[in-house]
Amino acid sequence: MFKRKEKRRGLGGRIRQLFSRGKFDEELFEQLEDLLIEADVGSKATAEIVDALRDSGPFESTDAVMDELRAAIGARLKVAELNPNPDTVTLYVVLGVNGTGKTTTIAKLARYFRDERGIPGVVLAAGDTFRAAAVNQLAIHGERLGIRVVQQGQNADPGAVIYDALESADSRGERLVLADTAGRMHTRKDLVSQLEKIDRIVRRKMNPENYRRLLVIDATTGQNGLRQAELFHEAVGIDAAVIAKYDSTAKGGIAVPLAANLGIPVAFLGTGERYQNLEPFTVDRYLERLLST
């Protein structure tokens, strides 16, 4: 007889099992720290959360300590609401390293703002000119979605591509430009220099209120995602994050250190491969998933 494979217990289930001992001593808090760090909540945020629990005790029940844990985590999250200006062109420059799902996320964002938010005229700008594959991939997404793509081919100046996209969108009455950017170049210095150049060009062209820099983070990469965020945030500043690949394979805690360590709010979660698998980030829904049993 084959034994039935036990379903993997979620973070909430493991924490409840820990709390069920009913003895909230220092050993329990240390084990809780281990669980939160394993879930990618990060050491700094974890220490703050566990200290908050220590200060809030004693607890009369597991439910009481779980409620306090939700409150402690929720207090350290930040939500970004992206609202394109309906009267003029808004630009979202999308950043992220290769392999995070950046280009697919741009397509999901385009579908969301067109279909869910009713933004008239969404345009894609193929600013990752370092890789021909990235330009081709964005063009394919545009064709599938029926969304216009502005491109100039491999090795074109990405700043010029984005500038052209803004100019043409304005002349056509289109209201949202989503711009792809390079995720990797020969050196970190090259990448940072290119992003800084794009940022300078855009700032000369755009009203700051209509310009946002979005970072795509792969939820399965754990603390590597936080280090990526630090690099991009230092280079050009990040206004909001989109956490991609947030499904059963992800530990999920990365939204906490993004906010607690870097002050970066989360705008969306990518929850699957289809264009429709993108949802606005909310604290309640996030905590429900993170602390599921």
N, C-alpha and C positions, 0 to 999 in steps of 0.2 A: 504494500500500500504506500502511495506517495503521501507525504505530509503536506497539508495545505500551507502555502507560503503565507506567513503572517504579514499583514498590511503594515507598511512603515508608519510608525507613530509620528505625528506632526509635532512641531515645537510646543504648541499648547498642551498636547497630551503628555509630553515628557515633563513639562513644568508642573502640570497638575499632579503627576505621579510623584514628583519630588516634594511638592507641598503636602501631599496626602499623609506624610509622616506626622504632621501636626506639630512638629518641633522646629520652630523657626530660629535655629541657632546659626553660628558663624559658618559651620560646615555646609549648611543648606545654602546660604548666600554665596559661598564660594562655588558651589556646584551650579547655582543659577548663573553666575558669571560665565562659567564655562559654556553653558548651553547658549547663552546670548551671543557670545563671541563666535561660537561655532555657526550660528545663524547669520553671521556677517553684520551684526549690530555694531561691531567695532569696540576696541578696548576702552577708549575715552568715554563714549556714550554709555557703554555697559556699566562702567564704574559709577557714573552719575545716576543711572537708573537704579542700580542696586543700593547705592547710598540713600536714595529717596525712599526705597522700601524699608531700609533699616530705620530711618527716621519716622516712618509712618506707623510702625508696629506698636504694640503687639497686635496680631490678627486673630480673629475668632474662628475663621473658617478659610478653606481653600478658595471659595468664591470671593471672599473679601480681599485676599491678597492678589488674586487674579485681576480684580477690578482696579486695585491700586497699581498693578503692573501695567495694565492698559493705559491708565491715566499718565503714568510716568513716561511711557514710550510715546504716547500721543502728544504730550507736551513738547516733545523734541522734534516733531515732524513739521514740515512746512509744505504748504500747497500753493502751486502757481496756477493762476487762471489766465489763460491766453485768450485775449479778445481782440481780433483784428479790427482795425478801424474801417467802418463801412464807407467812409467818405474819401479815403485816399489809400495809397499803397502801403501795406505792411510787409516787412521782411523778417522772416525767421531764418537765420543762418544756422544750419544743423552741423554739429561737430561730433567727433568720436573717432576712435581708432578702427582700423579695418577689422572686420569679423564681429562687430557688435550688433550687426543688423541695421546699420545706419541708413543705407539706401532704401531698404524695405520699409523702415520706420517713416521715412520721408513720404513714401507712397501712401502709407496708412494715414499719416497726418493730412495729406492732400484729400483723400477720400472723406475723412472725418469732417474737415472744415467745409468741404463742398456739400456733402450729403446730410450731415448732422447739424451743422451750424448755418447752412445756406449762404455761405460766402460766395459772392458772384466773381467768377474768374480767378481760379487758382492756377498758378504757374510754377513749374519746376525749373530750377537753374542748375545745370550740370557743372558745378564748380570743382568737382574732384577730377581735374584734368591730368593729374599725375598718373592715373590708371585708365586706360582705354576701356577696360571692363566695367568700370564704375559708370562712365558716360553711357555705354551701351545698356547697362542694367537699368539706369534711370529712364532711358528712352523706351525700353520695353514696358516698364511700369506705366509710363505716361500713355503709351498706346493702349494698354489694357484698360486703363481707367478713363480714357478719352480726355486727358489733361495735357495741355501744351507744355513742351519741354524746350527750353532755350539752351543750345549747346554750340560749342565751337571746336570740339574734337580734342584729342590728346595733346598735352603740353601747351594748350592755350593759356593765356593769363586768366586765372580764376576770378580775379577782381574785375576784369573786363567782361567776363561772362555774366557775373552778377549785376554789374552796372547795366549791361544791355537788357537783362531780364527786367530790371526796374524801369528802364526807359520805355520798353515795349509794353509792359503791363500798364503803365500810366497812360500811354497813348491809346490803349484799347479799353480802358475803363476797368481793368482787372484789379483785384483788391488784395491778393495775397501771393507773395513769392516765397517759395520754400527752396533754399539753396543748399546743395550738397557741397562738402568741402573734403579736402584730402585728409586721410586718417593716418598716413604714414609716408615719410619721405626718407631720403638717405640718412639724415641725422635729425635729432630732436630740434636742433637749432634751425634747420631748414623749415621744418613744419611750423614752428612757432613764428618764424619770420614771415612766412606766407600768410598765416592767420592774422598776424598783426597788420599786414599790408591790406588785407581784405577789410579789416575793421576800420582802418583809416579811410579807405575809399568810401565805405558805407556811411561813416559818420559825416563826411563832407556832403553826402547826397541826401541823407535821411534825417527827418525829425527823430530825435532819440526816443520819443514815445512810441514810434512805429517800428522800432528795431529791437529784436530780441535774439539772443544767442542760446540755442538749445543744445544740450549735450545728451547723446545717446549712450547709455550704460548697459552692458550685458549683465543681467542679474545673476548669471551662472559663474561669473568670474570672481566673485567675492571681493576681497580687499584690493585686488588689482584694479577694480573699477573705481575705488576711492582714490588710488594713486593717479589714475588717468584724469579724474575730475580735478585733482590738485594741479596737474600740468596745464590743462586747458583754462582753468579758472585763473591761474597765475598769468597766462599769456594774454587772454582777451576778456576774461570775466564771463561767468555763466549766469544767465538769468533763470534758467529752469532746466531740469533733467527729465528725460524720458527713459524709463527703465524697460528695456526690451527683454524678451525671452523670460518673462515672469510667469512661469508655469510650474508644474510639479517637480522639475529638475532644479529649481532655484531655491536657495535657502531664504532669500527674500529680505534680509535685514538691512540691505545697503541704503535704503531711503533714510534710515536713522542717522548714520554718520555723515551722509551728504548734507543734511540739515544741521546737525549738531556741531560738526567739525568745520564745515565750509560755508554754512548759511545758504546752501543751494536748495530751493524748493523743488518738488516733483510735480510735473504737469500731467503726465500720462503713464500708464502701464501697457506694455505690449504683451498680450496673453496667448498668442498663437500665431500661426503662419498666414492666416487669411487677412485680407485688407481690413475686414470688419473687426479683427481682434486687437482693438486699441480702445482703451477706456480712460476717461478722466480720472485722475488720482483723487481719492477721498480718504481721509484719515480713518473713518469707521470701517470702510471696506478693506482697507489695507490691514488694519489691526485684526479684523476677522480672519483674513487669510494667514497672516503671520502667526497668530496664536491659535490656529485651528488644531483640533485634536486628531 
